[in-house]
């Protein structure tokens, strides 16, 4: 007898490319604690090649974009993450 399994994936709230990490941690559990640029860079690194293998390079370039923007904002504002204000 063959059993069929119906696995439903919630593509809006818990898509596989954010929930399939072997750690069991979901991407949003990390990114919600970061600022916009760092969170987005992390998100694109996390899902690179998982959402769509054909867009892996594009995801990595998007991560670079957000990292570079964060670097630029840090230079302009003089504020660094984790830097104590004396």
Buried (B, 14 or more C-beta within 10 A) or exposed (E): EEEEEEEEEEEEEEBEBBBBBEEEEBBBEBBEEBEEBBBBBBBBBBBBEBBEEEBBEEBBEBBEBBBEBBEEEBEEEEEEEEEEEE
